[in-house]
Amino acid sequence: MTAEPPEPGAFLESLTDSSLYSIGAYFTDRHPDLVDDVVAQAQAIEDEGLERYAVREEIELERAFQTLMTGLAVRYYKAVAGGAG
């Protein structure tokens, strides 16, 4: 017996069930004017490193991490939502 092929779009739909997707969707919906900024900040953190970024910006490490995760979530949401549309 062979497995049924997956339903078209089922994989993309499954990606929307993640917490990362939910965080990105929430942030994008609530703060559309900040989306580009948070993505740029997250990219800067990735490029520079979490600790160095926090020191340079004179912010707590936890805040830098939250910014990084929010930026990643927004990028994930945009990638999945853009791919589904």
Secondary structure as UniProt FT lines:
FT   TURN            8..9
FT   HELIX           10..15
FT   TURN            16..17
FT   HELIX           19..30
FT   HELIX           32..34
FT   HELIX           35..48
FT   HELIX           50..57
FT   HELIX           61..84
//
